Amino acid sequence: MRKVGWLKGFAMVLAASLVLAGCGGDKNNEAGGASATGSPSASASGAAASGDKIKVGILHSLSGTMSISEVTVKNSELMAIKEINAKGGVLGKQIEAVVEDGASDWPTFAEKARKLLSEDKVATVFGGWTSASRKAMLPVFEELNGLLWYPVQYEGMESSPNIFYTGATTNQQIVPSIDFLLEQGKKKVFLLGSDYVFPRTANKIIKAQLAANGGETVAEEYTPLGHTDYTTIIAKIKEANPDVVYNTLNGDSNVAFFKQLKDAGITSADLMTVSVSIAEEEVKGIGAEYLTGHLVAWDYFQTTDTPENKVFVESFKKEYGEDSVTSDPMEAGYVAVYLWAAAVEKAGSFEVDKVKEAAKGIEFNAPEGKVTIDGDNQHIYKTVRIGEIKEDGQIVELWNSGGPVKPDPYLTTYEWAKGLSE
């Protein structure tokens, strides 16, 4: 496995970047240098590879129900671009970010992805949050041979040659969190999720895992994204009397659910929840007083104890304000930019096919710990973490996997998962 030399000085890169002025507005072109000139390269994405700039796309929900989660991912990607530009850019070119708003609408994600690839001629795109947004974009990237770096944990059962997955797949988040709950004696599980592909597929996996390991699914409920009335759901939770609620709600529905849960007199001491889409940014938006004591499963927390993370957190706060928090998806977005830059440097080219080939086996000392691109499925090795939300809004680690876990998006190493991908 190859570690790119210029990435070894990670902390030094971050420290050097702090001398630059802040960026992070929502205007369409950010973090760039002078205008790109010249004709498109030979890459299928048509990236402008002459002149002193190279364009990349950033595509997240900057408005709508998912903006509570996605704006900070955009910010972290812009910070990574600024840091790399401060070191001289990639292959001697300054990176120019073309920022688009997916607006929490899946057809809009597909439309903006096509614009970025066909009109803006970006070399790659960093974007998405929900699996619905990713699946809407996937055929566009495959049709145009573009390259998407997707930064959020997801339900697995997918591996596209035109996507790198830098968030966790199922065996790096959901499966180990269910194992953790069963070991804690929490066998009766109430499944609550938003009504789209990630929660439904995740819960299909969870039900199979529980059935094979002595657990029980006591109920399964879904609500539309943006749903705000959880009175009936909470009544059903009380009636089912589970040991734990496994929460795959996304976006601002979490605000309504947890506030109404507490209003109903239910705290973490009464009933534990485990969430896989609530990180520090969502805790800040919901209010720590509604979430204290509840659990989350991720691969990174702001409190993760690595030298790289200390520098990363300090840099992000200096860039976006002392009240800013870091989180798993935004860290995965940040890492994605560095991994793409490393692959480009190794390939000596911005061409998609050459970058994909060069990316195999690249290692990076990320804030979460060492990550490695798996050349077989374009996911990355990640360390799994389960944490408890504290009164100050931070998450304290209770358990980790002891090291990076090889990604297994189709759960081929689990006997109980046979047939789930069909």
Secondary structure, 3 states (H helix, E strand, C coil): CCECHHHCCHHHHHHHHCCCCCCCCCCCEECCCCCCCCCCCCCCCCCCCCCCEEEEEEEECCCCCCHHHHHHHHHHHHHHHHHHHHCCCECCEEEEEEEEECCCCHHHHHHHHHHHHHCCCCCCEEECCCHHHHHHHHHHHHHHCCCEEECCCCCCCCCCCCEEECCCCHHHCHHHHHHHHHHCCCCEEEEEEECCHHHHHHHHHHHHHHHHCCCEEEEEEEECCCCCCCHHHHHHHHHHCCCEEEEECCCCHHHHHHHHHHHCCCCCCCCEEEECCCCHHHHHHHCHHHCCCCEEEECCCCCCCCHHHHHHHHHHHHHHCCCCCCCHHHHHHHHHHHHHHHHHHHHCCCCHHHHHHHHCCCEEEECCEEEEECCCCCEEEECCEEEEECCCCCEEEEEECCCCECCCCCCCCCHHHCCCCC
